[in-house]
Amino acid sequence: MGGGAGKPVAWTAFPTLKTRMGGEGREGRVVTVVPQGIVANSIDAYSNNIKDAKGHRQLPLDMAGAKLDKPEAGGFHWLAAREEQDDKVRVASTVYFFSNPGKNPTALFMQQKHELEIIPQPFPREHSRYRANEDWKFLVRFNSKPLANQKINLETQNGTKTELVSDAQGVITARMPDDFKAEVEQKTAGSTDNRRRSSDFVLATEYKEGGKSYLTAFNGSYGPDAFDQRSLAMGLGFTLLGMISAVPLLRQRKPAKQAADARQSAATETANHKDA
């Protein structure tokens, strides 16, 4: 899909949903959902904080994407776009949550929405995220039944591509790759840019049943290894602490060495006098 003005550039051939926030101020913020690699008429939004039947809404799509308004209670949203042509069905799904996410979204996520699905087990809660070098489980199922020995492709915006296979319970364990390139931070005086580094990933699988081909994809974002910066900071902290702790010892050693040198010098002089 092309990277037109204001549209994110596609980095995978699998269908994905990209969310972006615009507007000014907390009340004026607008979340736009942009489908990529898939043709759909609307975006299905499911939330456990919406009082509609099953918390389901259909968000109309225009050239800019679909607008996702924030419910009064905030909450997790499962977003999906569906394309169906002849004997092929393609689905793209992702999760978006507003502040004050509310109750646990597991039941909402497990609710069947399409034939072929990839479901986080679990999804990171607020103040958490997918990170490099961490293992995360996902359930692959068809018509609510787990698919064993099903091949799933993992791709990242940073260029990683790998293939996973589900176990007897239809579960895969995906290790988020540590594929972030080393960066040289350039901080200018007075800079307040504290944005966290992140990249996108997609999990996709295909299944055939009843003369139809189904493809589903779940996409999200992940950050660098949680211990990268922390380990560096801790290492520097321990080094500085060791240097600070050593100062009193060095101060104590200097007078002691001076006294020892004085005693050695006096002993030498005494011996020289005796020899004379």
C-alpha positions as CSV (number, residue, x, y, z in Angstrom):
1,M,0.0,0.0,0.0
2,G,1.4,3.4,-0.9
3,G,2.6,5.9,1.6
4,G,0.3,8.9,0.6
5,A,0.3,12.1,2.6
6,G,-0.5,11.5,6.2
7,K,-0.7,7.7,5.7
8,P,1.7,5.3,7.4
9,V,4.0,3.4,5.1
10,A,3.3,-0.4,4.9
11,W,6.2,-2.6,5.8
12,T,4.5,-6.0,5.4
13,A,2.3,-7.7,2.8
14,F,0.0,-9.0,5.6
15,P,-3.1,-6.9,6.4
16,T,-2.7,-4.6,9.4
17,L,-4.5,-1.8,11.3
18,K,-2.5,1.2,12.3
19,T,-3.8,3.6,15.0
20,R,-2.6,7.1,15.4
21,M,-3.6,10.0,17.7
22,G,-4.2,13.6,16.7
23,G,-5.9,16.7,18.0
24,E,-4.9,19.0,20.8
25,G,-5.6,18.6,24.6
26,R,-7.0,15.6,26.4
27,E,-10.6,16.4,25.3
28,G,-9.7,17.2,21.7
29,R,-7.7,14.0,21.0
30,V,-8.9,11.8,18.1
31,V,-7.8,8.3,17.4
32,T,-7.8,7.3,13.7
33,V,-7.7,3.6,12.6
34,V,-6.0,3.1,9.2
35,P,-6.2,-0.2,7.4
36,Q,-3.3,-1.3,5.3
37,G,-3.1,-4.2,2.8
38,I,-6.9,-4.8,3.2
39,V,-10.0,-3.4,1.6
40,A,-12.9,-2.9,4.0
41,N,-16.0,-0.8,4.3
42,S,-15.8,-0.3,8.0
43,I,-13.9,-1.1,11.2
44,D,-15.5,-3.3,13.8
45,A,-14.8,-2.1,17.3
46,Y,-15.5,-4.3,20.4
47,S,-15.2,-3.0,23.9
48,N,-16.1,-4.3,27.4
49,N,-16.9,-0.8,28.5
50,I,-19.6,-0.2,25.9
51,K,-23.2,-1.0,26.9
52,D,-24.3,-2.0,23.4
53,A,-25.0,-5.6,22.6
54,K,-21.6,-7.4,23.0
55,G,-20.0,-4.0,23.0
56,H,-19.9,-3.9,19.2
57,R,-19.8,-0.9,17.0
58,Q,-19.1,-0.4,13.3
59,L,-16.9,2.6,12.6
60,P,-17.4,4.1,9.1
61,L,-14.2,4.4,6.9
62,D,-13.2,7.3,4.7
63,M,-10.0,8.2,3.0
64,A,-8.3,9.2,6.2
65,G,-9.4,6.1,8.1
66,A,-12.0,5.4,10.8
67,K,-12.5,7.6,13.9
68,L,-12.5,5.8,17.2
69,D,-14.1,7.9,19.9
70,K,-13.3,7.4,23.6
71,P,-16.1,6.0,25.8
72,E,-16.7,7.7,29.1
73,A,-15.2,4.8,30.9
74,G,-12.2,4.5,28.6
75,G,-11.4,0.8,28.0
76,F,-9.8,-1.8,25.8
77,H,-10.9,-2.0,22.2
78,W,-10.5,-4.9,19.8
79,L,-10.4,-3.5,16.3
80,A,-10.9,-5.6,13.1
81,A,-11.3,-5.0,9.4
82,R,-12.7,-7.7,7.1
83,E,-12.4,-8.3,3.4
84,E,-14.3,-11.0,1.7
85,Q,-14.1,-11.7,-2.1
86,D,-15.4,-14.9,-3.7
87,D,-13.7,-17.8,-1.8
88,K,-11.2,-15.7,0.1
89,V,-11.6,-14.0,3.5
90,R,-8.9,-11.7,5.0
91,V,-9.0,-10.1,8.5
92,A,-6.7,-7.6,10.2
93,S,-7.0,-7.1,14.0
94,T,-5.3,-5.1,16.7
95,V,-6.0,-3.8,20.2
96,Y,-6.2,-0.2,21.4
97,F,-6.8,1.0,24.9
98,F,-7.6,4.4,26.4
99,S,-6.5,5.6,29.8
100,N,-8.5,4.0,32.7
101,P,-8.7,0.7,30.8
102,G,-11.3,-0.8,33.2
103,K,-11.9,-4.4,33.8
104,N,-9.9,-7.3,32.5
105,P,-10.4,-7.6,28.7
106,T,-9.7,-11.4,28.5
107,A,-13.4,-12.4,28.1
108,L,-13.9,-9.7,25.4
109,F,-10.9,-11.0,23.5
110,M,-12.0,-14.6,23.7
111,Q,-15.4,-13.7,22.2
112,Q,-15.6,-15.1,18.7
113,K,-15.6,-12.4,16.1
114,H,-14.3,-14.1,12.9
115,E,-13.7,-17.7,11.7
116,L,-9.9,-17.7,12.0
117,E,-8.4,-15.7,14.9
118,I,-5.1,-15.0,16.7
119,I,-5.7,-14.0,20.3
120,P,-3.2,-12.7,22.8
121,Q,-2.9,-14.9,25.9
122,P,-2.8,-12.4,27.6
123,F,-2.5,-8.9,26.2
124,P,-0.2,-6.5,28.2
125,R,-2.2,-4.3,30.6
126,E,-1.8,-0.6,31.0
127,H,1.7,0.6,31.8
128,S,3.1,-2.6,30.2
129,R,4.0,-3.5,26.7
130,Y,5.5,-6.2,24.4
131,R,9.3,-6.0,24.7
132,A,12.3,-7.6,22.9
133,N,13.6,-10.8,24.4
134,E,10.3,-11.5,26.1
135,D,8.0,-14.5,25.4
136,W,4.3,-14.0,24.7
137,K,1.6,-16.5,24.1
138,F,-1.1,-16.3,21.4
139,L,-4.0,-18.7,20.7
140,V,-4.8,-19.7,17.1
141,R,-8.2,-21.0,16.5
142,F,-10.9,-21.7,13.8
143,N,-14.5,-21.3,14.7
144,S,-13.5,-21.2,18.4
145,K,-11.6,-24.5,18.2
146,P,-7.8,-24.4,18.7
147,L,-5.6,-25.2,15.7
148,A,-2.7,-27.6,16.5
149,N,0.4,-27.7,14.3
150,Q,-0.7,-24.5,12.6
151,K,2.1,-22.4,10.9
152,I,2.1,-18.7,11.9
153,N,4.4,-16.0,10.4
154,L,6.0,-13.3,12.6
155,E,7.2,-10.2,10.9
156,T,8.5,-6.9,12.4
157,Q,8.9,-3.5,11.0
158,N,12.6,-3.8,11.8
159,G,13.0,-6.6,9.3
160,T,12.7,-9.8,11.2
161,K,10.8,-12.7,9.6
162,T,10.3,-16.1,11.3
163,E,7.9,-19.0,11.3
164,L,6.2,-20.5,14.4
165,V,4.1,-23.6,14.9
166,S,1.2,-23.9,17.4
167,D,1.2,-26.7,20.0
168,A,-1.5,-29.2,20.7
169,Q,-3.6,-26.5,22.4
170,G,-3.3,-24.2,19.5
171,V,-0.9,-21.9,21.4
172,I,2.3,-20.4,20.0
173,T,5.1,-18.7,22.1
174,A,6.4,-15.7,20.3
175,R,9.7,-14.2,21.4
176,M,9.8,-10.6,20.4
177,P,13.1,-10.1,18.5
178,D,15.8,-7.9,19.7
179,D,16.2,-6.2,16.3
180,F,16.5,-2.6,17.3
181,K,19.5,-0.9,15.7
182,A,22.0,0.8,18.0
183,E,21.2,4.5,18.2
184,V,23.4,7.4,19.2
185,E,21.2,9.7,21.3
186,Q,21.5,13.3,20.4
187,K,20.1,15.5,23.1
188,T,20.0,19.2,22.8
189,A,19.9,21.6,25.7
190,G,16.3,21.9,27.0
191,S,15.1,18.9,25.0
192,T,12.0,17.3,26.4
193,D,11.6,14.5,23.9
194,N,11.0,11.4,26.1
195,R,9.2,9.3,23.5
196,R,9.9,5.5,23.9
197,R,11.4,3.6,21.0
198,S,9.1,1.1,19.5
199,S,8.5,-1.0,16.4
200,D,5.5,-2.8,14.9
201,F,5.0,-6.6,14.6
202,V,2.4,-8.8,12.9
203,L,1.4,-12.4,13.4
204,A,-0.4,-14.0,10.5
205,T,-1.7,-17.4,9.5
206,E,-3.8,-19.0,6.7
207,Y,-6.3,-21.9,6.9
208,K,-8.5,-23.6,4.3
209,E,-11.9,-25.0,5.1
210,G,-15.1,-25.8,3.1
211,G,-13.6,-24.5,-0.2
212,K,-12.6,-21.2,1.4
213,S,-9.3,-19.7,2.2
214,Y,-9.0,-17.7,5.4
215,L,-6.1,-15.4,6.4
216,T,-6.0,-13.5,9.7
217,A,-3.4,-11.2,11.1
218,F,-2.9,-9.6,14.5
219,N,-0.6,-6.6,14.8
220,G,0.8,-4.6,17.6
221,S,4.0,-2.8,18.8
222,Y,6.9,-3.7,21.0
223,G,9.8,-1.9,22.6
224,P,13.5,-2.7,23.3
225,D,14.7,-5.1,25.9
226,A,13.5,-3.8,29.3
227,F,16.9,-4.3,30.8
228,D,19.0,-2.6,28.2
229,Q,19.0,0.9,29.6
230,R,18.3,-0.2,33.1
231,S,21.4,-2.5,33.1
232,L,23.5,0.3,31.7
233,A,22.3,2.7,34.4
234,M,22.8,0.1,37.1
235,G,26.3,-0.6,35.9
236,L,27.2,3.1,36.0
237,G,25.6,3.4,39.4
238,F,27.6,0.6,40.9
239,T,30.8,1.9,39.3
240,L,30.2,5.4,40.8
241,L,29.2,3.9,44.2
242,G,32.4,1.8,44.2
243,M,34.5,4.9,43.4
244,I,32.7,6.9,46.2
245,S,33.1,4.1,48.7
246,A,36.8,3.8,47.9
247,V,37.6,7.4,48.7
248,P,37.6,7.0,52.5
249,L,39.8,3.9,52.2
250,L,42.3,5.7,50.0
251,R,42.3,8.5,52.5
252,Q,43.0,6.1,55.3
253,R,45.7,4.3,53.4
254,K,47.7,7.4,52.7
255,P,48.5,8.3,56.4
256,A,49.1,4.7,57.1
257,K,51.6,4.4,54.3
258,Q,53.3,7.6,55.3
259,A,53.7,6.2,58.9
260,A,55.1,2.9,57.6
261,D,57.5,4.8,55.4
262,A,58.6,6.9,58.3
263,R,59.2,3.8,60.5
264,Q,61.1,2.1,57.7
265,S,63.3,5.2,57.3
266,A,64.0,5.4,61.0
267,A,65.0,1.8,61.2
268,T,67.3,2.2,58.3
269,E,69.0,5.2,59.9
270,T,69.4,3.3,63.2
271,A,71.0,0.4,61.4
272,N,73.4,2.7,59.5
273,H,74.5,4.3,62.8
274,K,75.2,0.9,64.3
275,D,77.3,-0.1,61.3
276,A,79.2,3.1,61.5
